[in-house]
């Protein structure tokens, strides 16, 4: 199994071990610094910590940790030039599987400018992106994301994440992959399964978004086991358990 969106830097080794023992072989950890950042050097140090330290820490517990790096909209108050320069280097040396998570939160000018530039970098380097959608004003912000995205990047290079039953209809006709986040205060596994039941399994990825917020490290295997209990076809379950992620991220 693959958990396609976590924040390993915010969690203990015990959580990583629990994921591995539950059947998760690999996870993608994304960049997100939950505190106010005074400058870009602090963020750069944090991103390097994810890349160099958290991957080794996860490996000690058996978990193959892939990395997505970028500027989360929460961190858009910085001068982004240094991070952009490093993104090119990380992509060129195959250090990351995607630019992420990026996106919009409050629709500020800085957020939008940084989001557009990261999409341009993805287009220039033929990279994948993981796009955050917020808890609040999700439909309003998603509408702006869907307007900006195709002007800068092919939709088939993007995951739009944290999709829920309220907005899935807004994105299902795009060419994007869609992330289903099974996390307390966002969506439970039964809501995720209702989406899969209605729209099929081909376009979706499963993740826990395990972070500093209330999280369940086992939400992906619990959802997979519930699909099995409800007698969905095994080949369909395999798609969201990991096959879709392997094909999309080429991992």
Rosetta blueprint (number, residue, H / E / L):
1 X L
2 X E
3 X E
4 X E
5 X E
6 X E
7 X L
8 X H
9 X H
10 X H
11 X L
12 X L
13 X H
14 X H
15 X H
16 X H
17 X H
18 X H
19 X H
20 X H
21 X H
22 X L
23 X L
24 X L
25 X L
26 X E
27 X E
28 X E
29 X E
30 X E
31 X L
32 X L
33 X L
34 X L
35 X L
36 X L
37 X L
38 X L
39 X L
40 X H
41 X H
42 X H
43 X H
44 X H
45 X H
46 X H
47 X H
48 X H
49 X H
50 X H
51 X H
52 X H
53 X H
54 X H
55 X H
56 X H
57 X H
58 X H
59 X H
60 X H
61 X L
62 X L
63 X L
64 X E
65 X E
66 X E
67 X E
68 X E
69 X E
70 X L
71 X L
72 X L
73 X H
74 X H
75 X H
76 X L
77 X L
78 X L
79 X L
80 X L
81 X H
82 X H
83 X H
84 X H
85 X H
86 X H
87 X H
88 X H
89 X H
90 X H
91 X H
92 X H
93 X L
94 X L
95 X L
96 X L
97 X L
98 X E
99 X E
100 X E
101 X E
102 X E
103 X E
104 X L
105 X L
106 X L
107 X L
108 X L
109 X H
110 X H
111 X H
112 X H
113 X H
114 X H
115 X H
116 X H
117 X H
118 X H
119 X H
120 X H
121 X H
122 X H
123 X H
124 X H
125 X H
126 X L
127 X L
128 X L
129 X E
130 X E
131 X E
132 X E
133 X L
134 X L
135 X L
136 X L
137 X L
138 X H
139 X H
140 X H
141 X H
142 X H
143 X H
144 X H
145 X H
146 X H
147 X H
148 X H
149 X H
150 X H
151 X H
152 X H
153 X L
154 X L
155 X H
156 X H
157 X H
158 X E
159 X E
160 X E
161 X L
162 X L
163 X L
164 X L
165 X L
166 X L
167 X L
168 X H
169 X H
170 X H
171 X H
172 X L
173 X L
174 X L
175 X L
176 X L
177 X E
178 X E
179 X E
180 X E
181 X E
182 X L
183 X E
184 X L
185 X L
186 X L
187 X E
188 X L
189 X H
190 X H
191 X H
192 X H
193 X H
194 X H
195 X H
196 X H
197 X H
198 X H
199 X H
200 X L
201 X L
202 X L
203 X L
204 X E
205 X E
206 X E
207 X E
208 X L
209 X L
210 X L
211 X L
212 X L
213 X L
214 X L
215 X L
216 X L
217 X L
218 X L
219 X H
220 X H
221 X H
222 X H
223 X H
224 X H
225 X H
226 X H
227 X H
228 X H
229 X H
230 X L
231 X L
232 X L
233 X L
234 X H
235 X H
236 X H
237 X H
238 X H
239 X H
240 X H
241 X H
242 X H
243 X H
244 X H
245 X H
246 X H
247 X H
248 X H
249 X H
250 X L
251 X L
